[in-house]
Amino acid sequence: MANTQTAPLLVPTVRIATVEKSDAAALWVVEPRKKPVRATISAPNGHYRVGDVVAISEHKGSIRVLARLAEAESPKAALYGIAADLGLTPLHSDQVEAECVAMTQNLGLDDPNLEDLSRLAFVTIDNEDSRDLDQAMHLRRGDGDSIVISYALADGAHYVPVGTSLFEEALQRGASYYFPGFSIPMLPRLLSEDIVSLNEDKDRRALVFEMTLSDKARAVTTRVFRARIKSAGKLSYVGVQAYYDAPEGSALAGQPYTETLDLLAEVGRLLIDAAKVKDVVRYRRREAEMDLVDGVLTVKLRPRLEVEMFNEQVSLLCNIEGARLFMERSANPDLQPIFRVHPAPLQNRLTELQKFTADLAGVHGLGAEWVWQRDSEGGGESLADYLERLPDEETTARIRWAIERQAMLINERSSFTDTKGPHYGIGAPAYARFSSPMREIVGIFTHKEAVELLEGKNSDLTRDLALRDRVIESGNRSKEIQRNIEKRAHKLVLDQLFHSDLTLPAAQRPRRIGTLMGLDASRLYVQLDNPPAEIKVYLDHLTTFSENGAPPAQIITDFAIVLDDARKLTVGDRLSVWVSGYDEGRGKWSFTLVPPPAST
């Protein structure tokens, strides 16, 4: 197994700071957990205000302000404050930028070892505003009922070679990080959005997985090689879904890449059906998306489109085939693979979930169709089949949401490792991350290892063993950082919302509808309908249930909070809350639970 000790982080030469004070000559800036320091600037001091978030560089102890990132007291400033606290920075060192500029002089497109696939109408499908396009595809019919997928991945290993400042900084960052309204890229944008990105009508280097699928969506052959490709179109999920919904008259019909879109839908459905056979759990979850719109943090439900699921299935297949390549060549001593392993839920957690479904069905007076039919030995109905067959009716939707949340909570976390193992979440015997070579350091390293393997190149074994450990540590750390970002950004969204509510008289504060999703000895977990966000209602900050000021008894059972007037709220129930106060010292909101109208 890889060394799990955390490698010491390098101190980046470009960092995030906040303006502490200014005078006619200079600014004083402060970084998290440091004292204010004097900094020089090129623009007049009046351009900066106390509280502005800025990018700074350090050279031989001298601090220089490079740019203002966000205005004082803005939500964006708060988000950059999170980034600074986590040691992230949106800018790159001068050395790294210089290496990127040097690459523009020779993009390596005339490499005689590249197969020329520029005649094929590859296409990228991503979000409308995406600029770092690391995946493109071309699909065609093969012999018989087979379908050939050419899945091109930006050639990250070529442009970010080991031993460069660019690789070392990417290793330190671990991944690109996503905040509401902006991102902090792992690679400079000159690479990730230009010379490496698979942009429309541009010749680009790619690592291609050519996968031939049988009529049962099984990869019967896979060939991996480097190639030169040219994307025939930069398409969006929304645009492709519109074509699927109404192909007649669509601008995407009759294009060189239209066959690829049609076959993607066919392959996507086949792969989804194949996943069901492997008992892969699919949640009918409602995806919440945070954003920064006109300086305001927002969160809204975004429907997951069919085309996104089709695209995801092809990406998963590529990564599964990449892992298979590594396993088939595992005897090669020069190969240093990295896998992403996802253990199955522990048996005791599965037993607890089965009991939860039975008890919750009993509390709500529901029939046997709501109970997971799993026996004490772990046999019987699979979790995937159970969740798939749960009634999909509006009257019981909140109960289904609570069950699905509980099913998600029993999952173990996945992690990068040097030892192959199954990935429970996708039903694969092994899984490797090839598909994000501009957004994850693991992707760059797996590309490097695959290319060296396929081209018969030998590298420094001692160096690569140590380097793989660092890559694994960095990759796992980056996942923790992204979870931290999302948790803290979620709190900012709620704080902004509830502070606004609290400025209103109590009678005018919004009564926010939600669902009781779970509870423990100290808190309730409530999923709001609007905004679609989960909040924690702490019992010691639960003021009243009814608006006459009477406090609840706060008696807790496994599924319910029992109130002083014999009313109770049960997991899966609809409820309403409004903000009644804020505890500055503990950073917790106080809420009032309001009974729903009798008609509901």
MODA-V130790 format. One record per backbone hydrogen bond with DSSP energy under -1.0 kcal/mol. CO is the residue of the C=O (numbers start at 1). NH is the residue of the N-H. If there is no record, write none. Layout:
{{CO;NH} {CO;NH}}
This chain:
{{13;58} {15;56} {17;54} {18;30} {19;51} {21;28} {26;23} {27;39} {28;20} {28;21} {29;37} {30;18} {31;34} {37;29} {39;27} {40;65} {44;47} {45;48} {49;52} {52;19} {53;69} {53;70} {54;17} {55;66} {55;67} {56;15} {57;64} {59;62} {62;59} {63;40} {64;57} {67;55} {70;53} {71;74} {74;78} {75;79} {76;80} {77;81} {78;82} {79;83} {80;84} {81;85} {82;86} {83;88} {84;87} {93;97} {94;98} {95;99} {96;100} {97;101} {98;102} {99;103} {102;105} {103;106} {108;111} {111;114} {115;228} {117;120} {120;122} {122;232} {123;137} {124;235} {126;237} {127;130} {131;133} {133;198} {134;154} {136;152} {137;123} {138;150} {140;148} {143;146} {146;142} {147;213} {148;140} {149;211} {150;138} {151;209} {152;136} {153;207} {154;156} {155;159} {156;160} {161;164} {164;168} {165;169} {166;170} {167;171} {168;172} {169;173} {170;174} {174;441} {177;184} {179;182} {182;179} {184;177} {188;191} {188;192} {189;193} {190;195} {191;196} {191;197} {197;199} {199;202} {204;229} {205;155} {206;227} {207;153} {208;225} {209;151} {210;223} {211;149} {212;220} {212;221} {213;147} {214;217} {218;214} {221;212} {223;210} {225;208} {226;115} {227;206} {228;117} {229;204} {231;201} {233;124} {235;126} {236;240} {237;241} {238;242} {239;243} {240;244} {241;245} {242;246} {247;250} {250;253} {255;258} {257;261} {258;262} {259;263} {260;264} {261;265} {262;266} {263;267} {264;268} {265;269} {266;270} {267;271} {268;272} {269;273} {270;274} {271;275} {272;276} {273;277} {274;278} {275;280} {276;279} {283;285} {287;302} {289;300} {291;298} {293;296} {296;293} {298;291} {300;289} {305;309} {306;310} {307;311} {308;312} {309;313} {310;314} {311;315} {312;316} {313;317} {314;318} {315;319} {316;320} {317;321} {318;322} {319;323} {319;432} {320;324} {321;325} {322;326} {323;327} {324;328} {325;329} {327;330} {329;332} {332;335} {339;417} {341;415} {342;424} {346;350} {347;351} {348;352} {349;353} {350;354} {351;355} {352;356} {353;357} {354;358} {355;359} {356;360} {357;361} {358;362} {359;363} {360;364} {361;366} {367;370} {368;371} {372;374} {373;381} {375;378} {379;375} {382;386} {383;387} {384;388} {385;389} {396;400} {397;401} {398;402} {399;403} {400;404} {401;405} {402;406} {403;407} {404;408} {405;409} {408;411} {415;341} {417;339} {422;342} {423;428} {428;423} {431;340} {436;440} {439;176} {440;444} {441;445} {442;446} {443;447} {444;448} {445;449} {446;450} {447;451} {448;452} {449;453} {450;454} {451;455} {452;457} {460;464} {461;465} {462;466} {463;467} {464;468} {465;469} {466;470} {467;471} {468;472} {469;473} {470;474} {471;475} {472;476} {473;477} {474;478} {475;479} {476;480} {477;481} {478;482} {479;483} {480;484} {481;485} {482;486} {483;487} {484;488} {485;489} {486;490} {487;491} {488;492} {489;493} {490;494} {491;495} {492;496} {493;497} {494;498} {495;499} {496;500} {497;501} {498;502} {501;504} {505;508} {512;577} {513;529} {514;575} {515;527} {516;572} {518;525} {522;539} {523;520} {524;537} {525;517} {525;518} {526;535} {527;515} {531;533} {533;528} {535;526} {537;524} {538;541} {539;542} {541;591} {544;593} {546;549} {550;545} {555;562} {559;571} {560;557} {561;569} {562;555} {563;566} {567;563} {569;561} {570;573} {573;516} {575;514} {576;594} {577;512} {578;592} {581;590} {583;587} {583;588} {588;583} {590;580} {590;581} {591;543} {592;578} {597;600}}
